[in-house]
Amino acid sequence: MKALNIAFADRIEPFTKPSNYHEFRWFSPTGQVPVLMDGARTVWDSLGIVLYLAERHAGVWPVDEAARAFAQCAVTEMHGGFAALRADCTMNVGVRAEPRPASAALTRDVHRIREIFEHGLAAFGGPWLAGPDFTALDAFFAPVAYRIRTYGLDVGAGQAWADSVLAHPAMQQWEAEALSEHWREASHEAELAAKGRITADYRKV
């Protein structure tokens, strides 16, 4: 929404314990985030939000039909897959880590991500994954760019995209705000420590 200049008010709900289901249920039917509130309407789940926005705003999906089909397939693949990447490379914007030896499942996930990146860049000319414009496809893989950087994952020619998305103003703002967060949650910190040796921590607290 920031990349496409779709106006919204951002509200942060801190994770204060391993599960915040009951705390988040008052605004999210699944007890999870993200959630989009549009007047009296609640739109939950990241894919649901993208589909909702695409019906109301241009630019969410690529204009080119082939690029749009590729983007929609890759978005749904990201939404429902890559379990090993999520489990073995926990999301953290502020650290760099030397990971444990990759499992076979993680190796497959990283290889598949590399395929998606390299195919999109080659087929549609970049600099974004489905062509010249930032779309939902780039937004869905944006958190992966942080994992690539944190754990030094090899995505081949897709590294050019990762560098570009990390330099995007919306991502720079996300990172700056994340680094300044003043809360930590013990189980998430323990999970992070279990995934590999922390080599650098840029968080301010």
FENHU-V699612 format. One record per residue. RES is the residue in one letter. PHI is phi in whole degrees, -180 to 180 (NA if undefined). PSI is psi in whole degrees, 0 to 359 (NA if undefined). D_FIRST is the distance of its C-alpha to the first C-alpha in whole Angstrom. Layout:
BEGIN
((RES;PHI;PSI;D_FIRST) (RES;PHI;PSI;D_FIRST))
END
This chain:
BEGIN
((M;NA;322;0) (K;-66;318;4) (A;-64;327;5) (L;-99;7;5) (N;58;40;6) (I;-91;116;5) (A;-66;137;7) (F;-162;161;8) (A;-105;125;10) (D;-89;134;11) (R;-131;128;14) (I;-95;132;16) (E;-117;106;18) (P;-64;144;21) (F;-81;113;23) (T;-106;352;26) (K;-157;174;28) (P;-53;320;28) (S;-127;129;27) (N;-110;27;25) (Y;-53;307;25) (H;-69;325;27) (E;-69;327;25) (F;-90;347;22) (R;-62;338;24) (W;-68;337;24) (F;-121;348;20) (S;-129;122;19) (P;-64;337;22) (T;-96;353;22) (G;72;20;22) (Q;-129;168;19) (V;-122;157;16) (P;-83;162;13) (V;-138;138;13) (L;-110;125;11) (M;-107;120;13) (D;-122;94;13) (G;64;232;17) (A;-85;359;19) (R;-97;135;17) (T;-111;125;16) (V;-115;115;14) (W;-112;161;15) (D;79;134;15) (S;-60;319;12) (L;-69;320;13) (G;-59;320;14) (I;-64;316;10) (V;-63;316;9) (L;-63;320;12) (Y;-63;314;12) (L;-65;322;9) (A;-63;333;11) (E;-76;348;13) (R;-122;346;12) (H;-140;138;10) (A;-75;152;11) (G;95;351;10) (V;-65;317;9) (W;-110;156;12) (P;-62;150;15) (V;-73;318;17) (D;-62;132;20) (E;-63;316;22) (A;-65;317;23) (A;-64;322;20) (R;-66;317;18) (A;-62;317;21) (F;-61;313;20) (A;-62;317;17) (Q;-67;321;17) (C;-65;315;20) (A;-68;323;19) (V;-63;314;16) (T;-68;327;18) (E;-65;317;21) (M;-65;318;19) (H;-62;321;18) (G;-108;0;21) (G;-129;199;23) (F;59;45;24) (A;-64;322;26) (A;-67;320;28) (L;-61;316;25) (R;-65;321;23) (A;-79;319;27) (D;-90;339;29) (C;-125;74;26) (T;-59;146;24) (M;-74;124;21) (N;-156;119;22) (V;-73;330;20) (G;-95;359;23) (V;-122;165;26) (R;-122;142;28) (A;-139;148;30) (E;-97;104;33) (P;-73;161;32) (R;-66;163;35) (P;-53;134;36) (A;-69;139;34) (S;-72;165;35) (A;-61;322;35) (A;-67;319;32) (L;-67;319;30) (T;-58;318;32) (R;-64;316;31) (D;-61;313;27) (V;-65;320;27) (H;-62;318;29) (R;-67;320;27) (I;-61;317;23) (R;-59;317;25) (E;-59;314;26) (I;-61;312;23) (F;-61;310;22) (E;-68;323;25) (H;-64;311;25) (G;-61;315;22) (L;-65;318;22) (A;-72;320;26) (A;-75;327;25) (F;-119;4;22) (G;85;0;23) (G;62;188;20) (P;-78;350;19) (W;-95;172;16) (L;-70;338;17) (A;-123;27;17) (G;126;208;18) (P;-77;346;17) (D;-117;144;13) (F;-69;128;11) (T;-133;185;10) (A;-58;330;9) (L;-61;315;13) (D;-66;322;12) (A;-65;319;9) (F;-68;327;12) (F;-94;357;15) (A;-56;316;13) (P;-61;332;15) (V;-65;328;18) (A;-60;322;18) (Y;-66;320;19) (R;-65;320;22) (I;-57;314;23) (R;-70;315;23) (T;-61;316;25) (Y;-107;3;27) (G;64;40;28) (L;-73;142;27) (D;-92;108;28) (V;-114;22;26) (G;58;226;28) (A;-65;345;27) (G;-68;349;23) (Q;-62;328;24) (A;-61;319;23) (W;-66;316;19) (A;-58;318;19) (D;-64;319;20) (S;-66;317;18) (V;-72;326;15) (L;-67;335;16) (A;-89;354;17) (H;-63;138;13) (P;-54;322;12) (A;-66;323;9) (M;-71;321;12) (Q;-62;320;15) (Q;-66;315;13) (W;-56;312;13) (E;-64;316;16) (A;-62;318;18) (E;-69;323;17) (A;-65;318;18) (L;-66;335;21) (S;-93;358;22) (E;-58;139;22) (H;-101;0;25) (W;-109;151;26) (R;-131;151;27) (E;-121;124;28) (A;-58;317;31) (S;-69;325;31) (H;-69;324;27) (E;-65;320;29) (A;-66;320;32) (E;-62;317;30) (L;-60;314;29) (A;-64;330;32) (A;-76;343;34) (K;-85;346;31) (G;165;176;33) (R;-81;123;35) (I;-74;122;32) (T;-101;340;33) (A;-158;144;31) (D;-135;113;29) (Y;-100;6;27) (R;-71;145;26) (K;-82;345;27) (V;-118;NA;29))
END
